[in-house]
Amino acid sequence: MTEDKVVNCPLLDKHIEDGLCLDIILAGNGELKKEAVPEVSDWEKAKHVCPGCQAYYK
């Protein structure tokens, strides 16, 4: 069993598993449907917050 790394998410203002972080990034980039990530309500904000985050997958 693998354990996800926990990262601080400035978008959601809480600690989240890195798998959710990746889902947010993929949805923001159009590679995953935004509906798959109901935790995010403001995708416009995500476009500005996520790329500046230390956990952002480049």
TORPA-4810 file (N, C-alpha, C, O; in nm, 3 decimals):
<nodes>
NODE_1_0.084_-0.117_0.000_0.000_0.000_0.000_0.089_0.124_0.000_0.187_0.132_0.075_M
NODE_2_0.055_0.220_-0.085_0.132_0.344_-0.089_0.058_0.453_-0.014_-0.065_0.453_-0.004_T
NODE_3_0.135_0.543_0.039_0.075_0.654_0.114_0.104_0.783_0.038_0.220_0.813_0.009_E
NODE_4_-0.001_0.859_0.008_0.017_0.985_-0.063_0.090_1.086_0.025_0.071_1.090_0.146_D
NODE_5_0.171_1.165_-0.039_0.237_1.275_0.027_0.133_1.385_0.048_0.044_1.404_-0.035_K
NODE_6_0.143_1.455_0.158_0.050_1.564_0.188_0.121_1.695_0.157_0.235_1.716_0.196_V
NODE_7_0.050_1.783_0.087_0.105_1.914_0.051_0.009_2.023_0.099_-0.110_1.999_0.115_V
NODE_8_0.063_2.140_0.121_-0.019_2.254_0.158_-0.075_2.316_0.030_0.001_2.349_-0.061_N
NODE_9_-0.206_2.330_0.022_-0.271_2.384_-0.097_-0.317_2.527_-0.070_-0.411_2.549_0.007_C
NODE_10_-0.250_2.626_-0.131_-0.293_2.764_-0.111_-0.428_2.794_-0.177_-0.496_2.888_-0.137_P
NODE_11_-0.465_2.716_-0.276_-0.594_2.736_-0.342_-0.709_2.700_-0.249_-0.805_2.776_-0.235_L
NODE_12_-0.698_2.583_-0.185_-0.803_2.536_-0.094_-0.778_2.579_0.051_-0.864_2.560_0.137_L
NODE_13_-0.661_2.635_0.076_-0.621_2.682_0.209_-0.625_2.570_0.314_-0.677_2.587_0.424_D
NODE_14_-0.567_2.455_0.275_-0.557_2.343_0.368_-0.456_2.242_0.313_-0.411_2.255_0.199_K
NODE_15_-0.422_2.143_0.393_-0.334_2.036_0.349_-0.417_1.933_0.273_-0.526_1.895_0.317_H
NODE_16_-0.364_1.888_0.159_-0.432_1.788_0.077_-0.331_1.682_0.032_-0.211_1.706_0.035_I
NODE_17_-0.381_1.566_-0.010_-0.293_1.463_-0.065_-0.245_1.508_-0.202_-0.318_1.574_-0.276_E
NODE_18_-0.123_1.471_-0.236_-0.067_1.517_-0.363_-0.143_1.464_-0.483_-0.134_1.522_-0.591_D
NODE_19_-0.217_1.356_-0.468_-0.300_1.305_-0.577_-0.412_1.402_-0.612_-0.444_1.420_-0.729_G
NODE_20_-0.470_1.465_-0.511_-0.573_1.566_-0.534_-0.509_1.688_-0.598_-0.568_1.749_-0.688_L
NODE_21_-0.392_1.724_-0.554_-0.318_1.836_-0.613_-0.298_1.811_-0.762_-0.322_1.900_-0.844_C
NODE_22_-0.256_1.694_-0.797_-0.235_1.660_-0.938_-0.365_1.665_-1.015_-0.369_1.715_-1.128_L
NODE_23_-0.473_1.615_-0.956_-0.603_1.622_-1.023_-0.644_1.767_-1.050_-0.697_1.798_-1.157_D
NODE_24_-0.619_1.855_-0.954_-0.652_1.997_-0.972_-0.573_2.054_-1.089_-0.627_2.126_-1.173_I
NODE_25_-0.445_2.023_-1.094_-0.360_2.073_-1.202_-0.406_2.019_-1.337_-0.415_2.093_-1.434_I
NODE_26_-0.434_1.889_-1.343_-0.479_1.828_-1.470_-0.612_1.888_-1.515_-0.630_1.913_-1.635_L
NODE_27_-0.703_1.910_-1.424_-0.832_1.970_-1.459_-0.813_2.115_-1.503_-0.878_2.160_-1.597_A
NODE_28_-0.726_2.186_-1.436_-0.700_2.324_-1.474_-0.638_2.336_-1.612_-0.657_2.436_-1.681_G
NODE_29_-0.562_2.234_-1.651_-0.499_2.232_-1.783_-0.586_2.168_-1.890_-0.546_2.158_-2.006_N
NODE_30_-0.706_2.125_-1.852_-0.798_2.066_-1.949_-0.774_1.919_-1.977_-0.833_1.864_-2.070_G
NODE_31_-0.689_1.854_-1.900_-0.660_1.713_-1.921_-0.752_1.622_-1.842_-0.749_1.500_-1.858_E
NODE_32_-0.834_1.681_-1.756_-0.930_1.610_-1.673_-1.052_1.701_-1.661_-1.037_1.823_-1.656_L
NODE_33_-1.170_1.644_-1.657_-1.289_1.727_-1.646_-1.291_1.797_-1.510_-1.262_1.736_-1.407_K
NODE_34_-1.325_1.923_-1.510_-1.330_2.001_-1.387_-1.432_1.942_-1.288_-1.414_1.954_-1.167_K
NODE_35_-1.536_1.880_-1.340_-1.637_1.817_-1.255_-1.578_1.704_-1.171_-1.636_1.665_-1.070_E
NODE_36_-1.464_1.651_-1.212_-1.398_1.542_-1.139_-1.331_1.593_-1.011_-1.288_1.513_-0.928_A
NODE_37_-1.323_1.725_-0.996_-1.258_1.784_-0.879_-1.355_1.884_-0.814_-1.338_2.005_-0.826_V
NODE_38_-1.457_1.832_-0.745_-1.558_1.921_-0.687_-1.505_2.009_-0.574_-1.572_2.104_-0.533_P
NODE_39_-1.388_1.979_-0.524_-1.329_2.061_-0.416_-1.297_2.203_-0.463_-1.290_2.295_-0.382_E
NODE_40_-1.279_2.220_-0.594_-1.244_2.351_-0.649_-1.371_2.418_-0.702_-1.441_2.363_-0.788_V
NODE_41_-1.399_2.537_-0.650_-1.518_2.609_-0.696_-1.480_2.729_-0.784_-1.565_2.782_-0.855_S
NODE_42_-1.355_2.771_-0.779_-1.312_2.889_-0.854_-1.193_2.854_-0.943_-1.077_2.867_-0.901_D
NODE_43_-1.221_2.809_-1.064_-1.114_2.768_-1.155_-1.034_2.886_-1.207_-0.917_2.870_-1.244_W
NODE_44_-1.093_3.002_-1.211_-1.019_3.122_-1.253_-0.910_3.152_-1.150_-0.797_3.187_-1.187_E
NODE_45_-0.942_3.138_-1.024_-0.844_3.157_-0.917_-0.734_3.051_-0.927_-0.617_3.081_-0.908_K
NODE_46_-0.774_2.928_-0.957_-0.676_2.818_-0.968_-0.572_2.847_-1.076_-0.455_2.814_-1.060_A
NODE_47_-0.615_2.909_-1.187_-0.521_2.941_-1.296_-0.410_3.034_-1.250_-0.301_3.033_-1.306_K
NODE_48_-0.437_3.113_-1.147_-0.338_3.208_-1.098_-0.260_3.153_-0.977_-0.141_3.182_-0.962_H
NODE_49_-0.327_3.076_-0.893_-0.265_3.027_-0.770_-0.175_2.906_-0.794_-0.062_2.901_-0.745_V
NODE_50_-0.225_2.808_-0.870_-0.153_2.681_-0.884_-0.012_2.693_-0.945_0.081_2.633_-0.892_C
NODE_51_0.007_2.767_-1.054_0.142_2.775_-1.112_0.247_2.834_-1.017_0.366_2.808_-1.034_P
NODE_52_0.206_2.914_-0.919_0.300_2.972_-0.825_0.323_2.887_-0.702_0.403_2.923_-0.616_G
NODE_53_0.254_2.775_-0.693_0.263_2.687_-0.576_0.388_2.599_-0.584_0.426_2.554_-0.691_C
NODE_54_0.450_2.575_-0.469_0.570_2.490_-0.464_0.539_2.345_-0.502_0.628_2.274_-0.550_Q
NODE_55_0.417_2.302_-0.483_0.380_2.163_-0.513_0.340_2.143_-0.658_0.315_2.030_-0.701_A
NODE_56_0.333_2.253_-0.736_0.287_2.246_-0.874_0.377_2.154_-0.956_0.500_2.166_-0.953_Y
NODE_57_0.315_2.062_-1.029_0.389_1.966_-1.112_0.425_2.031_-1.244_0.337_2.054_-1.327_Y
NODE_58_0.552_2.061_-1.263_0.595_2.129_-1.386_0.643_2.029_-1.488_0.684_2.068_-1.597_K
</nodes>
